[in-house]
């Protein structure tokens, strides 16, 4: 049994003009149905591709968020013993802690005397907490070393970039 969409070789021998017109009409109708079905199939494939792309994009966002959470947890674990003495440390959110641990001077100065592992960690945290106490809606968005004294251990100064509740950015050089 031949499929509706299969093409077959048509025998034109002995066909009258009237029969050829009927056959032509039937084939045009089949073409119209095939084109309609093809349009539907293309739309279905396009919808499936869009769904797949949305799902894939969401999977990438979820993976990025998982990595961010893991990085925050790791940063908290790394600095947990160094921050126990800092009052109001809970004012810092996970992204701020991650940013501080990524951007601060991570030289371990314990080998040079009775210094903490990271000499800037407590100072940076206290400065950010101080600003967050004064301006509770501010969020630390970036931290960059601005200068450093040439002593041992060095004294570092940082630019602090905050975002306020109006999504305006403020860059502070706290001395």
Secondary structure in CASP SS format (residue, H / E / C, confidence):
PFRMAT SS
TARGET T0000
AUTHOR 0000-0000-0000
METHOD secondary structure of the structure
MODEL  1
X C 1.00
X C 1.00
X C 1.00
X C 1.00
X C 1.00
X C 1.00
X C 1.00
X C 1.00
X C 1.00
X C 1.00
X C 1.00
X C 1.00
X C 1.00
X C 1.00
X C 1.00
X C 1.00
X H 1.00
X H 1.00
X H 1.00
X H 1.00
X H 1.00
X H 1.00
X H 1.00
X H 1.00
X H 1.00
X H 1.00
X H 1.00
X H 1.00
X H 1.00
X H 1.00
X H 1.00
X H 1.00
X H 1.00
X H 1.00
X H 1.00
X H 1.00
X H 1.00
X H 1.00
X H 1.00
X H 1.00
X H 1.00
X H 1.00
X H 1.00
X H 1.00
X H 1.00
X H 1.00
X H 1.00
X H 1.00
X H 1.00
X H 1.00
X H 1.00
X H 1.00
X H 1.00
X H 1.00
X H 1.00
X H 1.00
X H 1.00
X H 1.00
X H 1.00
X H 1.00
X H 1.00
X H 1.00
X H 1.00
X H 1.00
X H 1.00
X H 1.00
X H 1.00
X H 1.00
X H 1.00
X H 1.00
X H 1.00
X H 1.00
X H 1.00
X H 1.00
X H 1.00
X H 1.00
X H 1.00
X H 1.00
X H 1.00
X H 1.00
X H 1.00
X H 1.00
X H 1.00
X C 1.00
X C 1.00
X C 1.00
X C 1.00
X C 1.00
X H 1.00
X H 1.00
X H 1.00
X C 1.00
X C 1.00
X H 1.00
X H 1.00
X H 1.00
X H 1.00
X H 1.00
X H 1.00
X H 1.00
X H 1.00
X H 1.00
X H 1.00
X C 1.00
X C 1.00
X C 1.00
X C 1.00
X C 1.00
X H 1.00
X H 1.00
X H 1.00
X H 1.00
X C 1.00
X C 1.00
X C 1.00
X C 1.00
X C 1.00
X C 1.00
X C 1.00
X C 1.00
X H 1.00
X H 1.00
X H 1.00
X H 1.00
X H 1.00
X H 1.00
X H 1.00
X H 1.00
X H 1.00
X H 1.00
X H 1.00
X H 1.00
X H 1.00
X H 1.00
X C 1.00
X C 1.00
X C 1.00
X C 1.00
X E 1.00
X E 1.00
X E 1.00
X E 1.00
X E 1.00
X E 1.00
X E 1.00
X E 1.00
X E 1.00
X E 1.00
X C 1.00
X C 1.00
X C 1.00
X C 1.00
X C 1.00
X C 1.00
X C 1.00
X E 1.00
X E 1.00
X E 1.00
X E 1.00
X E 1.00
X E 1.00
X E 1.00
X E 1.00
X C 1.00
X C 1.00
X C 1.00
X C 1.00
X C 1.00
X E 1.00
X E 1.00
X E 1.00
X E 1.00
X E 1.00
X E 1.00
X C 1.00
END
